Amino acid sequence: MATTTHPLTGVKLNRIYIKRKALSERDAVTAIILRHKGTHYQDIAQMLGTNTHRLGEVFRGEIYPNAHKKALKLLN
């Protein structure tokens, strides 16, 4: 991940390339697969350009309830 430096403090910052206000079903399936493979929750949020609350909706099945089945099908 590319970084930049804050001009006043010198603190290294990660660049943000992708921001999603909502996740698609394909995004949800990807998140579930990443979680299944052991990727940390916060890392998945950063990779998908979303926040952990949105991921929670996916993981709890509140949105895209079929995403879990689709993810398992791809994993097998």
PLY file of the C-alpha trace (Angstrom):
ply
format ascii 1.0
element vertex 76
property float x
property float y
property float z
element edge 75
property int vertex1
property int vertex2
end_header
0.00 0.00 0.00
1.41 3.36 -1.00
1.91 5.93 1.69
2.19 9.66 1.89
3.46 11.88 4.68
1.38 14.51 6.46
2.99 17.89 5.63
2.83 19.30 9.16
3.44 16.31 11.41
5.46 13.96 9.22
3.19 11.03 10.12
2.95 8.38 7.40
-0.58 7.98 6.03
-2.08 5.28 3.80
-3.50 6.54 0.54
-7.18 5.85 -0.02
-7.87 4.65 -3.54
-11.35 3.14 -3.23
-14.33 4.44 -1.24
-17.63 2.61 -1.31
-20.82 3.96 0.23
-22.50 0.62 -0.35
-21.33 -2.90 -1.06
-22.51 -5.00 -3.97
-23.29 -8.67 -3.57
-19.96 -9.47 -5.23
-18.21 -7.25 -2.68
-20.05 -9.08 0.09
-19.00 -12.50 -1.23
-15.40 -11.28 -1.45
-15.53 -10.01 2.15
-16.83 -13.37 3.39
-14.11 -15.26 1.52
-11.42 -12.96 2.92
-12.79 -13.41 6.45
-12.91 -17.19 5.99
-9.24 -17.12 4.94
-8.33 -15.31 8.17
-8.00 -11.72 6.98
-8.57 -9.26 9.81
-11.90 -7.41 9.90
-10.34 -3.94 9.67
-8.08 -5.02 6.81
-11.08 -6.26 4.82
-12.79 -2.90 5.37
-9.72 -1.06 4.13
-9.29 -3.36 1.11
-12.91 -2.88 0.06
-12.96 0.84 0.80
-15.79 0.58 3.30
-16.24 0.60 7.07
-16.56 -2.18 9.62
-20.25 -1.43 10.23
-21.05 -2.17 6.59
-19.08 -5.43 6.85
-21.01 -6.33 9.98
-24.24 -6.10 8.00
-22.78 -8.56 5.49
-21.37 -10.99 8.07
-24.64 -11.02 10.05
-26.63 -11.65 6.86
-28.61 -8.41 7.17
-27.76 -7.56 3.56
-27.13 -10.12 0.82
-28.17 -13.14 2.92
-27.23 -15.49 0.05
-23.66 -14.19 -0.03
-22.55 -16.79 2.54
-23.76 -19.67 0.35
-22.16 -18.15 -2.75
-18.85 -17.68 -0.91
-18.83 -21.28 0.33
-19.59 -22.52 -3.17
-16.57 -20.63 -4.52
-14.36 -21.95 -1.73
-15.27 -25.58 -2.46
0 1
1 2
2 3
3 4
4 5
5 6
6 7
7 8
8 9
9 10
10 11
11 12
12 13
13 14
14 15
15 16
16 17
17 18
18 19
19 20
20 21
21 22
22 23
23 24
24 25
25 26
26 27
27 28
28 29
29 30
30 31
31 32
32 33
33 34
34 35
35 36
36 37
37 38
38 39
39 40
40 41
41 42
42 43
43 44
44 45
45 46
46 47
47 48
48 49
49 50
50 51
51 52
52 53
53 54
54 55
55 56
56 57
57 58
58 59
59 60
60 61
61 62
62 63
63 64
64 65
65 66
66 67
67 68
68 69
69 70
70 71
71 72
72 73
73 74
74 75
